[in-house]
Every structure is written in C-alpha cells, then in structure tokens.
Amino acid sequence: MTGIKVDIRANAPLFIEADPDTFGRVFAAMNSDDQVAVLDAIAEHMLPHPMQWDHIAIELEKPQHARVRGELQAMLFPKGDQ
C-alpha cells in the first residue's frame, strides 16, 4: 500500500495532516484492491454520520463540482445499467 506523507509539527501530541490533493495522489497510486479498501473504510467510518452523505450530495450539486459528480455517476451508474 502506498503511504500518506506525514508532517510532524510537535513531539506531543502528534498531528497528522493530508490535504485533499495529497490524499488523491496517494489514492490514485494505489492498486485497485487498496482503493476499494479505502472506499470501504470511508463507508465504515461514515456509519455514525449518515446525514453527512446528504451534505456531500448537496456539495456535489454545486457547479464547481460538476466534473467529479459526472465521473462518479459514470462509474457508479454506467449508461448500460439504466
């Protein structure tokens, strides 16, 4: 599995940050098994926060997110599946 860059800013407590671009770059470099494992982990960790999916859906409807919305729709709902 490809790692995520960690920037340690203090001895204690330890804070780990990965900006969206870095996370996306690491995700893209993973093999498909690891990518599915990451998506599974996201879904698992979102279980206590079901309303967050609504907030994500609302955010995806914004014009600036048209590209990612279209790519997700094409992946999840291919034209042949309709």
N, CA, C and O atoms as a MOPAC input file, in Angstrom:
PM7 MOZYME 1SCF
protein

 N      0.84800 1    -1.18300 1     0.00000 1
 C      0.00000 1     0.00000 1     0.00000 1
 C      0.89000 1     1.24100 1     0.00000 1
 O      1.89000 1     1.29400 1     0.71600 1
 N      0.53200 1     2.21300 1    -0.78500 1
 C      1.26100 1     3.47200 1    -0.84300 1
 C      0.96000 1     4.27100 1     0.41500 1
 O     -0.18400 1     4.29700 1     0.86900 1
 N      1.96400 1     4.92000 1     0.98300 1
 C      1.78200 1     5.65700 1     2.22500 1
 C      1.29600 1     7.07800 1     2.00800 1
 O      1.28300 1     7.58900 1     0.88800 1
 N      0.90200 1     7.69300 1     3.08900 1
 C      0.49300 1     9.09500 1     3.10400 1
 C      1.58600 1     9.86900 1     3.82500 1
 O      2.03200 1     9.47500 1     4.90300 1
 N      2.01400 1    10.97600 1     3.22300 1
 C      3.06300 1    11.80500 1     3.81500 1
 C      2.58400 1    12.36400 1     5.15700 1
 O      1.46000 1    12.85300 1     5.27400 1
 N      3.44300 1    12.28400 1     6.15100 1
 C      3.12700 1    12.77100 1     7.49000 1
 C      4.08000 1    13.90400 1     7.83700 1
 O      5.29600 1    13.76800 1     7.70400 1
 N      3.51900 1    15.02500 1     8.28500 1
 C      4.31400 1    16.17000 1     8.71900 1
 C      4.14900 1    16.28500 1    10.22600 1
 O      3.06900 1    16.63800 1    10.69900 1
 N      5.20300 1    15.99400 1    10.99400 1
 C      5.13200 1    16.05400 1    12.45100 1
 C      5.53900 1    17.45500 1    12.88000 1
 O      6.65700 1    17.89400 1    12.61300 1
 N      4.62200 1    18.15900 1    13.55100 1
 C      4.85000 1    19.53700 1    13.94400 1
 C      5.27600 1    19.69400 1    15.39600 1
 O      5.76500 1    20.75700 1    15.78000 1
 N      5.10300 1    18.66600 1    16.20400 1
 C      5.46300 1    18.75100 1    17.62100 1
 C      5.73200 1    17.34100 1    18.14000 1
 O      5.32300 1    16.35400 1    17.52900 1
 N      6.41800 1    17.26300 1    19.26700 1
 C      6.69800 1    15.95600 1    19.85200 1
 C      5.42900 1    15.30700 1    20.39500 1
 O      5.22300 1    14.10800 1    20.20700 1
 N      4.58800 1    16.07000 1    21.05800 1
 C      3.33000 1    15.53600 1    21.58600 1
 C      2.35000 1    16.68600 1    21.73000 1
 O      2.78100 1    17.75500 1    22.16100 1
 N      1.14800 1    16.56800 1    21.42700 1
 C      0.53300 1    15.44300 1    20.73800 1
 C      0.94100 1    15.39700 1    19.26500 1
 O      1.46600 1    16.36900 1    18.72300 1
 N      0.69600 1    14.28400 1    18.64700 1
 C      1.06500 1    14.07400 1    17.25600 1
 C     -0.12400 1    14.42100 1    16.37300 1
 O     -1.21500 1    13.88100 1    16.55800 1
 N      0.07900 1    15.31300 1    15.42000 1
 C     -0.95700 1    15.69000 1    14.46500 1
 C     -0.54300 1    15.22000 1    13.07800 1
 O      0.58700 1    15.45700 1    12.64900 1
 N     -1.44100 1    14.56700 1    12.38900 1
 C     -1.16600 1    14.08900 1    11.04300 1
 C     -2.13600 1    14.78500 1    10.10000 1
 O     -3.34400 1    14.79000 1    10.33500 1
 N     -1.60500 1    15.37100 1     9.03300 1
 C     -2.43300 1    16.06800 1     8.05700 1
 C     -2.14200 1    15.54500 1     6.66200 1
 O     -0.99400 1    15.24900 1     6.33300 1
 N     -3.16600 1    15.43100 1     5.85000 1
 C     -3.02500 1    15.14100 1     4.42600 1
 C     -4.07300 1    15.99200 1     3.72100 1
 O     -5.27100 1    15.81700 1     3.94600 1
 N     -3.63000 1    16.90800 1     2.87400 1
 C     -4.60300 1    17.73300 1     2.17300 1
 C     -5.28500 1    16.88600 1     1.09100 1
 O     -4.77900 1    15.82300 1     0.73200 1
 N     -6.41800 1    17.34200 1     0.57500 1
 C     -7.16100 1    16.55200 1    -0.40800 1
 C     -6.33600 1    16.16900 1    -1.63600 1
 O     -6.46000 1    15.05100 1    -2.13600 1
 N     -5.49200 1    17.08400 1    -2.12700 1
 C     -4.69000 1    16.77600 1    -3.31100 1
 C     -3.69800 1    15.66500 1    -3.01800 1
 O     -3.53100 1    14.75400 1    -3.82900 1
 N     -3.03700 1    15.72700 1    -1.86600 1
 C     -2.08500 1    14.68200 1    -1.49400 1
 C     -2.80000 1    13.34900 1    -1.32200 1
 O     -2.32100 1    12.31900 1    -1.79600 1
 N     -3.93900 1    13.36400 1    -0.65000 1
 C     -4.69700 1    12.13400 1    -0.47100 1
 C     -5.12000 1    11.56400 1    -1.82100 1
 O     -5.02000 1    10.35800 1    -2.04600 1
 N     -5.59200 1    12.42900 1    -2.72100 1
 C     -5.99200 1    11.97600 1    -4.05100 1
 C     -4.83900 1    11.37400 1    -4.82800 1
 O     -5.00900 1    10.36100 1    -5.50500 1
 N     -3.66600 1    11.98800 1    -4.73700 1
 C     -2.47800 1    11.48500 1    -5.43600 1
 C     -2.08700 1    10.10800 1    -4.88700 1
 O     -1.75000 1     9.20300 1    -5.65100 1
 N     -2.13400 1     9.95600 1    -3.56000 1
 C     -1.80800 1     8.66300 1    -2.94700 1
 C     -2.85600 1     7.62600 1    -3.34700 1
 O     -2.51200 1     6.49200 1    -3.67900 1
 N     -4.12200 1     8.00700 1    -3.31600 1
 C     -5.21200 1     7.09100 1    -3.68800 1
 C     -5.04600 1     6.62300 1    -5.13500 1
 O     -5.20600 1     5.43900 1    -5.43000 1
 N     -4.72600 1     7.55800 1    -6.03600 1
 C     -4.56800 1     7.21100 1    -7.44700 1
 C     -3.40800 1     6.24700 1    -7.67000 1
 O     -3.44200 1     5.45400 1    -8.61100 1
 N     -2.38500 1     6.30000 1    -6.82200 1
 C     -1.21900 1     5.43300 1    -6.97500 1
 C     -1.44000 1     4.03600 1    -6.39400 1
 O     -0.63700 1     3.13300 1    -6.63000 1
 N     -2.51600 1     3.85500 1    -5.64200 1
 C     -2.79000 1     2.55500 1    -5.02700 1
 C     -3.29000 1     1.57200 1    -6.08200 1
 O     -3.80000 1     1.97200 1    -7.12800 1
 N     -3.13600 1     0.28500 1    -5.79200 1
 C     -3.75400 1    -0.71300 1    -6.66800 1
 C     -5.25100 1    -0.76500 1    -6.36100 1
 O     -5.70400 1    -0.22300 1    -5.35200 1
 N     -6.00400 1    -1.41100 1    -7.22500 1
 C     -7.45900 1    -1.39400 1    -7.08600 1
 C     -7.93900 1    -2.02900 1    -5.78500 1
 O     -8.93700 1    -1.58100 1    -5.22000 1
 N     -7.25000 1    -3.06500 1    -5.29400 1
 C     -7.65000 1    -3.68200 1    -4.01800 1
 C     -7.54700 1    -2.66800 1    -2.87500 1
 O     -8.44800 1    -2.56700 1    -2.04300 1
 N     -6.44300 1    -1.92300 1    -2.84300 1
 C     -6.27300 1    -0.92300 1    -1.79300 1
 C     -7.26200 1     0.22300 1    -1.95900 1
 O     -7.76100 1     0.75200 1    -0.96500 1
 N     -7.55700 1     0.61900 1    -3.20200 1
 C     -8.54100 1     1.68200 1    -3.42000 1
 C     -9.90600 1     1.26900 1    -2.89600 1
 O    -10.59700 1     2.06200 1    -2.25700 1
 N    -10.29600 1     0.02800 1    -3.16600 1
 C    -11.58300 1    -0.45900 1    -2.64800 1
 C    -11.54200 1    -0.51900 1    -1.12300 1
 O    -12.54100 1    -0.21000 1    -0.47300 1
 N    -10.41800 1    -0.90700 1    -0.54300 1
 C    -10.29400 1    -0.94300 1     0.91800 1
 C    -10.45400 1     0.44600 1     1.51400 1
 O    -11.07200 1     0.59700 1     2.56800 1
 N     -9.90200 1     1.47100 1     0.85200 1
 C    -10.06600 1     2.84600 1     1.33000 1
 C    -11.53400 1     3.25800 1     1.24400 1
 O    -12.06600 1     3.84100 1     2.18900 1
 N    -12.19200 1     2.96400 1     0.12600 1
 C    -13.61400 1     3.31300 1    -0.00500 1
 C    -14.44800 1     2.58000 1     1.04100 1
 O    -15.38400 1     3.14900 1     1.60400 1
 N    -14.11100 1     1.32600 1     1.29800 1
 C    -14.81100 1     0.55900 1     2.33100 1
 C    -14.60200 1     1.18700 1     3.70300 1
 O    -15.54400 1     1.28600 1     4.49000 1
 N    -13.37600 1     1.61000 1     3.99600 1
 C    -13.08500 1     2.24800 1     5.28000 1
 C    -13.84900 1     3.56800 1     5.41600 1
 O    -14.34500 1     3.88900 1     6.49600 1
 N    -13.94400 1     4.32900 1     4.32700 1
 C    -14.71500 1     5.58100 1     4.36900 1
 C    -16.16700 1     5.27200 1     4.69400 1
 O    -16.75500 1     5.89300 1     5.58000 1
 N    -16.74600 1     4.31300 1     3.97900 1
 C    -18.14300 1     3.95500 1     4.22800 1
 C    -18.34000 1     3.48500 1     5.67000 1
 O    -19.32800 1     3.84300 1     6.31100 1
 N    -17.40600 1     2.68900 1     6.17700 1
 C    -17.49100 1     2.18700 1     7.55100 1
 C    -17.43500 1     3.33200 1     8.56700 1
 O    -18.23000 1     3.37300 1     9.50600 1
 N    -16.49600 1     4.25600 1     8.37400 1
 C    -16.33900 1     5.35800 1     9.32200 1
 C    -17.47300 1     6.37900 1     9.21500 1
 O    -17.68500 1     7.17000 1    10.13400 1
 N    -18.19400 1     6.36500 1     8.10400 1
 C    -19.32800 1     7.27200 1     7.93500 1
 C    -20.61200 1     6.72600 1     8.56600 1
 O    -21.58500 1     7.46700 1     8.70700 1
 N    -20.63300 1     5.45400 1     8.94500 1
 C    -21.84400 1     4.86400 1     9.52300 1
 C    -22.42700 1     5.67900 1    10.68100 1
 O    -23.64800 1     5.82100 1    10.75000 1
 N    -21.61100 1     6.22100 1    11.59800 1
 C    -22.17900 1     7.02500 1    12.67800 1
 C    -22.65000 1     8.41200 1    12.21900 1
 O    -23.23800 1     9.15400 1    13.00500 1
 N    -22.39800 1     8.76000 1    10.96800 1
 C    -22.70500 1    10.10300 1    10.46500 1
 C    -23.51700 1    10.04400 1     9.16500 1
 O    -23.09900 1    10.62300 1     8.16300 1
 N    -24.66200 1     9.36100 1     9.15700 1
 C    -25.40200 1     9.17600 1     7.90000 1
 C    -25.83400 1    10.48200 1     7.23800 1
 O    -25.91400 1    10.54800 1     6.01200 1
 N    -26.11300 1    11.51300 1     8.02000 1
 C    -26.53100 1    12.78200 1     7.41100 1
 C    -25.40900 1    13.44300 1     6.63500 1
 O    -25.67000 1    14.28200 1     5.77200 1
 N    -24.15600 1    13.08400 1     6.92300 1
 C    -23.03700 1    13.66900 1     6.18900 1
 C    -23.12300 1    13.32600 1     4.70500 1
 O    -22.69700 1    14.11400 1     3.86100 1
 N    -23.68100 1    12.13600 1     4.37900 1
 C    -23.85400 1    11.78400 1     2.96200 1
 C    -24.76000 1    12.81100 1     2.27800 1
 O    -24.53000 1    13.16100 1     1.12100 1
 N    -25.78900 1    13.29900 1     2.98200 1
 C    -26.65800 1    14.33400 1     2.42400 1
 C    -25.88300 1    15.61800 1     2.16700 1
 O    -26.05700 1    16.25900 1     1.13100 1
 N    -25.03200 1    15.99000 1     3.11000 1
 C    -24.21500 1    17.19400 1     2.94300 1
 C    -23.25600 1    17.04000 1     1.75800 1
 O    -23.02800 1    17.98900 1     1.00700 1
 N    -22.70000 1    15.84200 1     1.60000 1
 C    -21.80700 1    15.58200 1     0.46800 1
 C    -22.58900 1    15.68000 1    -0.83600 1
 O    -22.10800 1    16.27000 1    -1.80300 1
 N    -23.79200 1    15.10700 1    -0.87200 1
 C    -24.62200 1    15.16600 1    -2.08100 1
 C    -24.95900 1    16.60600 1    -2.44100 1
 O    -24.91900 1    16.97900 1    -3.61400 1
 N    -25.29000 1    17.41600 1    -1.44100 1
 C    -25.58800 1    18.83000 1    -1.67900 1
 C    -24.35700 1    19.54200 1    -2.22700 1
 O    -24.46500 1    20.33500 1    -3.16200 1
 N    -23.20500 1    19.26800 1    -1.66200 1
 C    -21.96000 1    19.88800 1    -2.12700 1
 C    -21.65400 1    19.48400 1    -3.56700 1
 O    -21.21100 1    20.30500 1    -4.36900 1
 N    -21.89500 1    18.20900 1    -3.88800 1
 C    -21.62700 1    17.73300 1    -5.24800 1
 C    -22.53600 1    18.36000 1    -6.29400 1
 O    -22.19100 1    18.37500 1    -7.47600 1
 N    -23.68600 1    18.87400 1    -5.88700 1
 C    -24.60800 1    19.51500 1    -6.83100 1
 C    -24.13100 1    20.89600 1    -7.27000 1
 O    -24.65500 1    21.45200 1    -8.23600 1
 N    -23.15100 1    21.45300 1    -6.57500 1
 C    -22.65500 1    22.78200 1    -6.92600 1
 C    -21.93600 1    22.72200 1    -8.27200 1
 O    -21.28300 1    21.72700 1    -8.58700 1
 N    -22.05500 1    23.79300 1    -9.06900 1
 C    -21.43900 1    23.80600 1   -10.40400 1
 C    -19.93700 1    23.50600 1   -10.39200 1
 O    -19.43700 1    22.85900 1   -11.31200 1
 N    -19.22400 1    23.95500 1    -9.38800 1
 C    -17.77900 1    23.74000 1    -9.36500 1
 C    -17.39500 1    22.27400 1    -9.16300 1
 O    -16.22700 1    21.90900 1    -9.29900 1
 N    -18.37500 1    21.44300 1    -8.84100 1
 C    -18.09900 1    20.01300 1    -8.64100 1
 C    -18.71200 1    19.15500 1    -9.75000 1
 O    -18.85800 1    17.94300 1    -9.58800 1
 N    -19.07000 1    19.77700 1   -10.87100 1
 C    -19.71200 1    19.05400 1   -11.97700 1
 C    -18.82800 1    17.92600 1   -12.50800 1
 O    -19.32900 1    16.84300 1   -12.81000 1
 N    -17.52200 1    18.16700 1   -12.62500 1
 C    -16.62300 1    17.14300 1   -13.16100 1
 C    -16.61500 1    15.89400 1   -12.28700 1
 O    -16.80500 1    14.78300 1   -12.78300 1
 N    -16.39600 1    16.07700 1   -10.98700 1
 C    -16.32900 1    14.90500 1   -10.10100 1
 C    -17.69900 1    14.23500 1   -10.00600 1
 O    -17.77800 1    13.00900 1    -9.93000 1
 N    -18.77400 1    15.01900 1   -10.00700 1
 C    -20.12400 1    14.44500 1    -9.98100 1
 C    -20.33400 1    13.57300 1   -11.20700 1
 O    -20.84300 1    12.45800 1   -11.09800 1
 N    -19.94500 1    14.07700 1   -12.37700 1
 C    -20.09700 1    13.32100 1   -13.61600 1
 C    -19.26700 1    12.04900 1   -13.62800 1
 O    -19.73100 1    11.00100 1   -14.07900 1
 N    -18.03800 1    12.14100 1   -13.13000 1
 C    -17.17500 1    10.96000 1   -13.09200 1
 C    -17.72600 1     9.90200 1   -12.14100 1
 O    -17.69300 1     8.71100 1   -12.44900 1
 N    -18.23300 1    10.33300 1   -10.98700 1
 C    -18.82800 1     9.38100 1   -10.04000 1
 C    -20.08300 1     8.74200 1   -10.62600 1
 O    -20.29100 1     7.53700 1   -10.48100 1
 N    -20.92500 1     9.54600 1   -11.29000 1
 C    -22.13500 1     8.99800 1   -11.91000 1
 C    -21.78200 1     7.98000 1   -12.98000 1
 O    -22.40100 1     6.91900 1   -13.05600 1
 N    -20.78800 1     8.29300 1   -13.81200 1
 C    -20.39100 1     7.37600 1   -14.87800 1
 C    -19.83600 1     6.06900 1   -14.30700 1
 O    -20.06400 1     4.99800 1   -14.87000 1
 N    -19.10700 1     6.15600 1   -13.18900 1
 C    -18.52800 1     4.96000 1   -12.58400 1
 C    -19.61200 1     4.12900 1   -11.88400 1
 O    -19.67300 1     2.91000 1   -12.04600 1
 N    -20.45700 1     4.80100 1   -11.11100 1
 C    -21.44600 1     4.08500 1   -10.30700 1
 C    -22.68200 1     3.66500 1   -11.10000 1
 O    -23.32000 1     2.65900 1   -10.78900 1
 N    -23.00800 1     4.44100 1   -12.12100 1
 C    -24.22500 1     4.17800 1   -12.90200 1
 C    -23.90000 1     4.22500 1   -14.39900 1
 O    -24.32200 1     5.14900 1   -15.09400 1
 N    -23.15400 1     3.23400 1   -14.89700 1
 C    -22.82300 1     3.24100 1   -16.32600 1
 C    -24.09500 1     3.26800 1   -17.17100 1
 O    -25.13200 1     2.74300 1   -16.76600 1
 N    -24.00500 1     3.87700 1   -18.33500 1
 C    -25.17900 1     4.04800 1   -19.20000 1
 C    -25.88200 1     2.73300 1   -19.49600 1
 O    -27.10500 1     2.72100 1   -19.63500 1
 N    -25.15800 1     1.62900 1   -19.59600 1
 C    -25.76200 1     0.32500 1   -19.86500 1
 C    -26.58700 1    -0.20300 1   -18.70100 1
 O    -27.36800 1    -1.13500 1   -18.89300 1
 N    -26.44500 1     0.36000 1   -17.49000 1
 C    -27.16100 1    -0.13300 1   -16.30700 1
 C    -28.51600 1     0.52800 1   -16.10300 1
 O    -29.23100 1     0.20100 1   -15.15600 1
 N    -28.87400 1     1.45300 1   -16.98300 1
 C    -30.12700 1     2.19600 1   -16.76000 1
 C    -31.33100 1     1.45600 1   -17.26300 1
 O    -32.45200 1     1.95000 1   -17.14800 1

